[in-house]
Amino acid sequence: MAHVVVLGAGLGGAIMAYELKDQLRNEDTVTVVTKDPTYHFVPSNPWIAVGWRKREDITVDLAPTMAKRGIDFIPVAAQQVHPKENRVELIDGRSISYDYLVIATGPELAFDEIEGLGPHGGFTQSVCHIDHAEKAEEAFQRLLANPGPVIIGAAQGASCFGPAYEFLFILETALRRAKIRDRVPMTFVTPEPYVGHLGLDGVGDTKGLLESEMRAKHIKWMTSTKVKKVADGQMTVEEVNEDGTTKPEKMLPFAYSMMLPAFRGIKPVSGIEGLSNPRGFTIVDQHQQNPTFRNIFAVGVCVAIPPMGPTAVPCGVPKTGFMIESMVTATAHNIGNLVRGKAADEVGTWNAVCLADFGDGGIAFVAQPQIPPRNVNWSSSGKWVHLAKVGFEKYFMRKLRQGKSEPFYESLALKVLGINKLKDTTKG
């Protein structure tokens, strides 16, 4: 009998537990350890931040669903992973032993790396967590009452740029509907070398599509830009040239700002030689398996992926939903093999299929594989993207509540985008 512990219950962790139950033997057990007893659908946070959704619309109480699937559920945060001892220490003093561990914690948000950044003691908002999104909605209401300049974007070292673009245009739509857009100058600030880079060197014509949208909506942008510090109502930024030289600092006033931070690994898995890299992300091979501790796997944003290449300002590589789903499926299959005495042989597709909602339209893109050069490199825009994102939200929430584990991104892509095949074509 094998005991598999899944650390984390977000997008990767919850689905990981369901897929493991399908892949393991009847005598094997699965335990989920997570600091939060409820699941929050993070892609809907930008809607929360402008009042288009409420907390109850995008949350799932995980305990009943996990129980229905026969999964042990411990809503207690981890204190430390002890890979040499095959156990996870919890903050309440308990220790959970494992035969296999899947790290699916998501990231720690590195607001503290920039003075004044973030919603906790800082002066900018965030849509990374539902608690942040609710605070952002309160600030949005103040903006409606007292319009002024807006700064949206991402800090240096960020790797998740899609939500910044989404929120930029969702906010713009909300301001137009409130009939105060004419009193709200908007600027997008990003470390990307160009608009639409996304940490992926672009996908299809994301550069042209996003620049066109910004021009049409009178949004200014600053690329290759570092955020030096943030004060109440003022952001100090520095643009960096390709050769590394810098332009004079600029002071940007704002009445409202939402800036995504850089990510790093959470403390319980950081600083462990052979397990994590200097930023605390978990090191894995092509099978999602740690090369040093072979009974540890990792999926999702906590996985270490090197950047695409040098940029004037550091940009990370995003871990998109489709990519995470492929990691989860490969990991479940590989652990299923291992408990039966076979070798890990499944490799995630690491493709990207994304729907970026703009409130009344949006941009969709497909990258196969996510890291170029690619076999498929496609992007498109239109009102259908917004409708597809709403439909996906409803579908995924229903899936979580029912405890289902079948892959969903591939079927969504096939139905909505009309793509014949998204699996890795090199596998035969």
NORWO-V436623 format. One record per pair of residues at least 4 apart in sequence whose ideal C-beta (glycine too) atoms are under 8 Angstrom apart, sorted by sequence separation. I is the first residue (numbers start at 1). J is the second residue. D is the distance in whole Angstrom. If there is no record, write none. Layout:
BEGIN
i:j:d
I:J:D
I:J:D
END
This chain:
BEGIN
i:j:d
8:12:7
9:13:4
10:14:7
11:15:7
12:16:6
13:17:7
14:18:7
15:19:6
16:20:6
17:21:7
18:22:7
19:23:6
20:24:6
24:28:4
36:40:8
44:48:6
45:49:6
46:50:7
48:52:7
53:57:5
55:59:6
61:65:7
62:66:6
63:67:6
64:68:6
65:69:7
67:71:7
82:86:8
90:94:5
113:117:8
118:122:4
128:132:6
129:133:7
130:134:6
131:135:7
132:136:6
133:137:7
134:138:7
135:139:7
136:140:6
137:141:7
138:142:7
139:143:7
140:144:7
141:145:7
142:146:6
143:147:6
154:158:4
160:164:8
161:165:6
162:166:6
163:167:6
164:168:6
165:169:7
166:170:6
167:171:6
168:172:6
169:173:6
170:174:6
171:175:6
172:176:7
173:177:6
174:178:6
180:184:6
192:196:8
193:197:6
197:201:6
198:202:7
202:206:5
205:209:5
206:210:6
207:211:6
208:212:6
209:213:6
210:214:6
211:215:6
212:216:6
213:217:6
215:219:8
230:234:7
231:235:8
240:244:7
241:245:5
265:269:6
266:270:7
267:271:8
272:276:5
276:280:5
277:281:5
284:288:5
285:289:5
290:294:7
298:302:6
299:303:7
307:311:8
311:315:5
319:323:5
320:324:7
321:325:6
322:326:7
323:327:7
324:328:6
325:329:6
326:330:6
327:331:6
328:332:6
329:333:6
330:334:6
331:335:6
332:336:6
333:337:7
334:338:6
335:339:6
336:340:7
338:342:7
358:362:5
381:385:7
383:387:7
384:388:6
385:389:6
386:390:7
387:391:6
388:392:6
389:393:6
390:394:7
391:395:6
392:396:6
393:397:6
394:398:6
395:399:6
396:400:6
397:401:6
398:402:6
407:411:7
408:412:6
409:413:6
410:414:6
411:415:6
412:416:6
413:417:5
414:418:7
421:425:7
423:427:7
8:13:4
9:14:5
40:45:8
47:52:4
48:53:5
53:58:6
60:65:7
66:71:4
82:87:5
89:94:8
90:95:7
112:117:8
117:122:5
119:124:7
127:132:6
143:148:7
175:180:6
176:181:5
190:195:7
192:197:4
197:202:6
198:203:7
202:207:5
204:209:8
214:219:4
230:235:5
231:236:8
240:245:7
241:246:7
265:270:5
271:276:7
276:281:6
284:289:6
285:290:8
289:294:6
298:303:5
319:324:6
337:342:4
338:343:8
357:362:5
358:363:7
367:372:8
369:374:6
372:377:7
380:385:8
399:404:5
406:411:8
414:419:6
7:13:7
24:30:7
47:53:4
48:54:7
66:72:8
67:73:7
82:88:7
89:95:5
90:96:7
111:117:5
112:118:8
116:122:5
117:123:8
118:124:6
119:125:6
126:132:4
127:133:5
154:160:8
158:164:8
175:181:4
192:198:7
196:202:5
213:219:8
214:220:8
229:235:8
230:236:7
240:246:5
241:247:7
264:270:7
269:275:7
270:276:5
276:282:6
277:283:6
284:290:6
285:291:6
290:296:4
337:343:6
338:344:6
356:362:5
368:374:6
369:375:7
413:419:5
414:420:8
6:13:5
48:55:7
66:73:4
81:88:5
82:89:6
88:95:7
111:118:3
116:123:5
117:124:6
119:126:5
125:132:7
126:133:8
143:150:7
154:161:6
188:195:7
192:199:7
214:221:6
229:236:5
239:246:7
240:247:8
269:276:6
275:282:6
276:283:7
283:290:6
284:291:8
289:296:7
290:297:7
307:314:7
308:315:8
337:344:6
355:362:6
356:363:5
367:374:6
368:375:5
9:17:7
80:88:8
81:89:8
87:95:5
88:96:5
116:124:8
118:126:6
194:202:8
198:206:6
227:235:6
228:236:4
238:246:5
239:247:4
275:283:7
282:290:7
283:291:7
289:297:5
290:298:7
307:315:6
337:345:7
356:364:7
368:376:4
414:422:8
21:30:6
44:53:5
80:89:5
87:96:6
109:118:7
111:120:7
126:135:8
127:136:6
172:181:7
175:184:5
196:205:8
197:206:8
227:236:7
228:237:6
238:247:7
271:280:7
274:283:7
283:292:8
288:297:5
307:316:6
308:317:6
335:344:8
337:346:8
355:364:5
356:365:8
367:376:7
368:377:8
399:408:6
413:422:6
6:16:5
20:30:5
48:58:7
63:73:5
78:88:5
79:89:5
87:97:5
88:98:7
125:135:6
126:136:7
154:164:5
196:206:4
197:207:7
211:221:8
227:237:6
228:238:6
270:280:3
287:297:8
288:298:6
307:317:6
334:344:4
354:364:7
366:376:5
367:377:6
6:17:5
62:73:6
78:89:7
79:90:6
86:97:6
87:98:7
111:122:6
125:136:4
153:164:5
196:207:4
226:237:7
238:249:5
239:250:7
265:276:6
269:280:7
288:299:6
305:316:8
306:317:7
334:345:7
353:364:8
354:365:5
366:377:8
367:378:8
63:75:7
78:90:6
79:91:5
86:98:6
152:164:6
195:207:6
196:208:7
225:237:5
226:238:5
237:249:7
238:250:8
265:277:8
305:317:5
334:346:5
353:365:8
354:366:8
366:378:5
396:408:7
410:422:5
17:30:6
44:57:7
45:58:8
62:75:8
77:90:7
78:91:7
86:99:7
88:101:7
119:132:5
194:207:6
196:209:7
225:238:7
226:239:8
236:249:6
237:250:5
267:280:8
269:282:6
284:297:7
333:346:4
352:365:7
353:366:5
365:378:6
366:379:8
395:408:7
409:422:8
410:423:8
6:20:7
44:58:4
76:90:5
77:91:5
125:139:5
172:186:6
196:210:4
225:239:5
226:240:6
236:250:7
265:279:6
266:280:7
282:296:8
284:298:5
305:319:7
352:366:7
365:379:4
17:32:5
40:55:8
76:91:6
86:101:8
111:126:8
152:167:6
153:168:8
171:186:8
195:210:5
196:211:7
222:237:7
224:239:6
225:240:7
236:251:6
237:252:6
264:279:5
265:280:2
275:290:6
288:303:8
331:346:8
351:366:7
352:367:4
364:379:7
365:380:8
4:20:6
74:90:7
76:92:5
119:135:5
152:168:4
195:211:5
223:239:8
224:240:5
235:251:7
236:252:8
263:279:8
264:280:5
265:281:5
274:290:7
282:298:4
303:319:6
330:346:4
351:367:6
352:368:8
363:379:6
364:380:5
41:58:4
109:126:7
119:136:7
222:239:6
224:241:7
234:251:6
235:252:5
264:281:7
265:282:7
274:291:7
275:292:6
329:346:7
330:347:6
351:368:4
363:380:7
364:381:7
395:412:8
14:32:8
40:58:6
41:59:8
76:94:7
83:101:8
168:186:7
224:242:8
234:252:7
274:292:3
275:293:6
301:319:5
330:348:4
351:369:6
352:370:4
363:381:5
13:32:7
40:59:5
109:128:6
152:171:7
195:214:7
234:253:6
235:254:6
273:292:8
274:293:7
284:303:6
300:319:6
329:348:7
349:368:8
350:369:5
351:370:6
362:381:7
4:24:7
39:59:7
81:101:7
109:129:8
168:188:6
233:253:6
234:254:7
282:302:5
284:304:7
349:369:7
350:370:5
361:381:7
362:382:7
392:412:6
13:34:7
38:59:5
39:60:4
150:171:7
228:249:6
233:254:6
275:296:7
281:302:6
282:303:6
283:304:5
327:348:5
350:371:7
361:382:6
362:383:8
364:385:5
2:24:7
38:60:6
74:96:7
81:103:8
233:255:7
235:257:6
281:303:6
282:304:6
326:348:4
361:383:5
363:385:6
2:25:8
9:32:5
38:61:6
39:62:5
165:188:8
281:304:4
301:324:8
326:349:4
327:350:8
360:383:7
362:385:3
4:28:7
6:30:7
37:61:7
38:62:6
164:188:8
281:305:8
300:324:5
303:327:7
326:350:6
361:385:6
362:386:5
364:388:7
3:28:7
4:29:7
5:30:8
6:31:7
8:33:8
9:34:4
14:39:6
37:62:6
279:304:8
299:324:6
323:348:7
326:351:7
351:376:8
361:386:6
1:27:5
2:28:5
3:29:5
4:30:5
5:31:5
6:32:5
7:33:5
8:34:6
37:63:6
164:190:7
188:214:7
195:221:6
197:223:8
323:349:8
360:386:6
1:28:6
2:29:8
3:30:8
4:31:7
5:32:8
6:33:7
7:34:8
9:36:7
78:105:8
124:151:8
230:257:7
277:304:5
300:327:7
322:349:8
323:350:5
358:385:8
359:386:7
362:389:7
1:29:7
3:31:7
5:33:6
34:62:8
195:223:6
276:304:7
299:327:4
300:328:8
323:351:7
357:385:6
358:386:7
388:416:5
10:39:7
161:190:7
194:223:6
230:259:8
299:328:5
322:351:6
323:352:6
356:385:7
357:386:5
9:39:6
10:40:8
32:62:8
193:223:6
322:352:6
355:385:5
11:42:7
140:171:8
161:192:6
186:217:8
188:219:6
190:221:7
192:223:6
193:224:5
322:353:4
10:42:7
186:218:7
187:219:7
188:220:7
189:221:8
190:222:7
191:223:8
192:224:7
227:259:7
299:331:6
320:352:4
321:353:8
322:354:8
357:389:4
147:180:5
158:191:7
186:219:5
187:220:5
188:221:4
189:222:5
190:223:6
191:224:7
269:302:7
320:353:7
321:354:7
355:388:5
357:390:8
32:66:6
140:174:7
144:178:6
150:184:6
152:186:7
153:187:8
157:191:7
186:220:7
187:221:7
188:222:7
191:225:6
297:331:5
318:352:8
320:354:6
355:389:5
128:163:8
148:183:8
149:184:7
150:185:7
151:186:8
152:187:8
153:188:5
154:189:8
156:191:4
185:220:8
187:222:7
190:225:6
191:226:7
37:73:8
127:163:6
144:180:7
147:183:4
148:184:7
149:185:5
150:186:5
151:187:5
152:188:6
153:189:4
154:190:5
155:191:7
161:197:8
162:198:7
189:225:5
266:302:7
147:184:5
149:186:8
150:187:7
151:188:8
152:189:8
153:190:5
154:191:6
161:198:5
265:302:6
297:334:7
355:392:6
37:75:4
117:155:6
149:187:7
151:189:6
154:192:8
161:199:6
189:227:7
263:301:6
297:335:7
32:71:6
34:73:8
36:75:7
160:199:8
288:327:5
30:70:8
31:71:7
32:72:7
34:74:8
35:75:7
127:167:6
159:199:5
30:71:5
31:72:4
32:73:5
33:74:5
34:75:6
35:76:7
114:155:6
143:184:7
158:199:8
30:72:7
31:73:8
32:74:7
35:77:4
113:155:8
288:330:6
29:72:7
31:74:6
33:76:7
34:77:8
35:78:8
287:330:7
288:331:4
295:338:8
376:419:7
113:157:7
169:213:7
287:331:8
33:78:6
165:210:6
172:217:5
289:334:7
189:235:7
288:334:7
376:422:8
110:157:7
172:219:7
287:334:5
323:370:6
366:413:7
14:62:7
21:69:5
169:217:7
189:237:6
17:66:7
21:70:7
193:242:8
21:71:6
320:370:7
375:425:6
18:69:6
168:219:7
366:417:6
17:69:7
262:314:8
364:416:8
9:62:6
18:71:8
263:316:7
317:370:8
364:417:7
366:419:6
17:71:5
262:316:7
317:371:7
368:422:6
33:88:6
289:344:6
369:424:7
353:409:6
366:422:8
33:90:7
287:344:4
287:345:7
287:346:7
353:412:7
287:347:7
288:348:7
353:413:5
286:347:5
286:348:8
33:96:6
189:252:7
308:371:7
308:372:8
353:417:7
31:96:6
187:252:7
31:98:8
244:312:7
153:222:8
353:422:7
156:226:5
189:259:7
242:312:6
7:78:6
59:130:7
155:226:8
156:227:7
184:255:8
241:312:7
351:422:5
58:130:7
153:225:8
155:227:5
240:312:4
240:313:5
349:422:7
351:424:8
7:81:7
349:423:6
350:424:8
55:130:6
349:424:5
49:125:7
347:424:7
49:127:5
329:407:6
48:127:8
55:134:7
347:427:7
7:88:6
46:127:5
20:102:8
45:127:4
48:130:6
325:407:6
5:88:6
45:128:7
325:408:7
45:129:7
49:133:5
151:235:6
325:409:5
45:130:6
48:133:4
49:134:8
16:102:6
42:128:7
48:134:6
51:137:5
42:129:8
45:132:7
46:133:7
49:136:4
50:137:7
171:258:8
224:311:7
226:313:6
322:409:4
16:104:5
42:130:8
45:133:4
48:136:8
49:137:5
224:312:4
225:313:7
321:409:6
322:410:8
13:102:8
40:129:7
48:137:6
51:140:7
224:313:5
40:130:4
50:140:6
51:141:8
5:96:6
13:104:4
49:140:6
167:258:6
322:413:8
12:104:4
13:105:8
5:98:4
3:97:7
4:98:7
7:101:7
10:104:7
12:106:8
164:258:8
3:98:6
4:99:7
5:100:7
7:102:7
8:103:7
9:104:8
10:105:8
164:259:8
3:99:5
4:100:5
5:101:5
6:102:5
7:103:5
8:104:4
10:106:5
164:260:5
2:99:4
3:100:8
4:101:8
5:102:7
7:104:6
8:105:4
163:260:6
2:100:6
4:102:7
6:104:6
7:105:6
8:106:6
161:260:7
160:260:6
322:422:8
151:252:6
158:260:5
149:252:8
151:254:5
158:261:7
159:262:7
160:263:7
149:253:5
150:254:6
155:259:6
158:262:5
159:263:6
148:253:8
149:254:5
150:255:7
151:256:8
152:257:7
154:259:6
155:260:7
157:262:3
158:263:7
124:230:6
148:254:7
149:255:6
150:256:5
151:257:4
152:258:5
153:259:6
154:260:4
155:261:5
156:262:7
157:263:8
123:230:5
148:255:3
149:256:8
150:257:7
151:258:8
152:259:7
153:260:7
154:261:8
155:262:6
201:308:6
122:230:6
123:231:7
147:255:7
148:256:7
151:259:7
199:307:8
200:308:7
201:309:8
123:232:5
146:255:7
199:308:7
117:227:7
123:233:7
124:235:8
143:255:6
114:227:5
116:229:5
117:230:5
143:256:4
114:228:8
115:229:4
116:230:3
142:256:8
197:311:8
114:229:7
115:230:7
116:231:6
114:230:7
140:256:7
199:315:5
46:163:6
139:256:6
199:316:6
200:317:7
45:163:7
49:167:7
52:170:8
193:311:5
197:315:7
199:317:5
200:318:7
192:311:8
193:312:6
199:318:5
43:163:8
46:166:5
50:170:6
191:311:7
193:313:8
198:318:7
46:167:4
49:170:8
50:171:6
192:313:8
49:171:8
52:174:8
136:258:6
191:313:4
193:315:8
47:170:7
51:174:8
191:314:6
192:315:6
46:170:5
50:174:4
191:315:5
125:256:7
127:258:6
125:257:7
126:258:7
128:260:7
124:257:4
125:258:4
126:259:7
127:260:8
128:261:7
123:257:7
124:258:6
125:259:8
126:260:7
124:259:5
126:261:7
160:301:8
117:259:6
118:261:7
117:261:6
213:358:7
114:261:8
113:261:7
113:262:6
203:352:7
111:261:5
213:363:8
110:261:5
109:261:5
110:262:4
200:352:7
110:263:6
210:363:7
109:263:7
110:264:5
161:315:8
209:363:5
108:263:7
107:263:4
108:264:5
159:315:7
160:316:8
162:318:7
107:264:6
108:265:7
156:313:5
157:314:5
158:315:7
159:316:3
161:318:7
206:363:7
107:265:7
108:266:5
156:314:5
157:315:8
158:316:6
159:317:6
160:318:5
162:320:8
107:266:7
108:267:7
157:316:6
159:318:5
160:319:8
206:365:6
105:265:8
106:266:8
159:319:8
105:266:5
204:365:6
203:365:4
204:366:8
105:268:8
203:366:7
105:269:7
203:367:5
103:269:6
200:367:6
213:381:8
200:370:6
209:379:6
200:371:7
201:372:6
108:280:7
200:372:7
209:381:5
204:377:5
206:379:5
203:377:6
204:378:5
205:379:6
203:378:7
204:379:3
203:379:5
204:380:8
89:268:8
103:282:5
88:268:8
173:358:7
174:359:7
172:358:8
173:359:3
81:268:5
170:357:7
172:359:7
173:360:5
78:266:8
80:268:5
81:269:5
169:357:8
170:358:6
79:268:6
83:272:6
169:358:4
170:359:4
78:268:4
166:356:5
169:359:6
81:272:7
83:274:8
165:356:6
166:357:6
83:275:6
162:354:6
166:358:7
169:361:8
103:296:7
169:362:8
81:275:8
101:295:7
102:296:8
103:297:7
104:298:7
106:300:6
107:301:5
162:356:6
100:295:5
101:296:5
102:297:5
103:298:4
104:299:5
105:300:8
106:301:5
107:302:6
99:295:6
100:296:8
101:297:7
102:298:7
103:299:8
104:300:5
106:302:6
166:362:8
98:295:8
100:297:7
102:299:6
105:302:5
104:302:7
165:363:8
103:302:6
49:258:7
83:292:8
84:293:8
86:295:7
83:293:4
83:296:6
102:331:6
102:335:8
100:335:5
100:338:7
100:339:8
99:339:8
7:268:8
7:269:8
43:321:8
16:299:6
13:299:8
12:299:4
13:300:7
12:300:3
11:300:7
12:301:8
10:300:7
8:300:8
8:302:8
19:328:6
23:332:4
11:321:7
15:325:7
19:329:6
22:332:7
23:333:6
24:335:7
28:339:6
46:357:7
12:324:5
16:328:5
19:331:8
20:332:5
23:335:7
24:336:6
11:324:6
15:328:5
19:332:4
23:336:3
25:339:6
12:327:7
16:331:7
20:335:7
24:339:6
25:340:7
12:328:6
16:332:7
20:336:8
4:335:6
69:403:5
58:393:7
65:400:7
68:403:6
65:401:6
2:339:4
60:397:7
65:402:7
66:403:7
65:403:5
58:397:7
60:400:5
60:401:5
43:389:8
44:393:6
43:393:7
41:393:6
41:396:7
41:397:6
41:400:8
39:400:6
22:405:5
21:405:7
18:403:6
14:400:6
18:404:7
19:405:4
18:405:3
15:405:6
END
